[in-house]
């Protein structure tokens, strides 16, 4: 069989066994995960593992999240198709590519300049033209582009950054891991006319969110 069809087969298996069987029913999310070539978002030496049920290293101590985590965080945003969304923590660009298949516009921000540049090139080459990549401190969001009809943060914050809540549109969701090296919870917040509703969902393990509203080195690795 051609290499390309082997990748497709692996991808379909990934969606069936790791995503659908764990209860994700959002057809837009499932279809995006069937389409986006995850093996092109990881370093060459990691490609054989691209469709495995785990995060993978992407350099500079950072990771591309486990496929199921990408799927559930996307599904939790409850997207319909016409949204402008923000991702904090571009990493490889994979989560941004998934979002781009579902919504109108994706803005994604990465603090590491080399990762941001690589993700930008990759997304452009692969034709994900509704994604805009920024280099900078995403813990402050992107006030110039707000409001967003969905915000997803793919690194763990010490607490929910106030600027991100401010930049969330009414009725939209913010999905974010909150906690430190000893333990984190995935949280979902919704801005409503009555205030902010908050759900604590389940334990997760993410790399730290740095920056003004993130963790300082000395806090993440306490002596
Ligand atoms: N979503 C990514 C993907 O699909 O490959 C995986 C992201 S990785 C788990 C978390 C990323 O958040 C890292 O690339 C890290 O450099 C980035 N990050 C950490 N703090 C940040 C900040 N304040 N602003 C923007 N990016 C940040």
Boltz pocket constraint, residues with backbone or C-beta under 6 A from the ligand:
constraints:
  - pocket:
      binder: B
      contacts: [[A, 62], [A, 63], [A, 64], [A, 65], [A, 88], [A, 89], [A, 90], [A, 91], [A, 92], [A, 93], [A, 94], [A, 95], [A, 96], [A, 109], [A, 110], [A, 111], [A, 112], [A, 115], [A, 136], [A, 137], [A, 138], [A, 139], [A, 154], [A, 155], [A, 206], [A, 207], [A, 208], [A, 209], [A, 210], [A, 211], [A, 212], [A, 214]]
      max_distance: 6.0
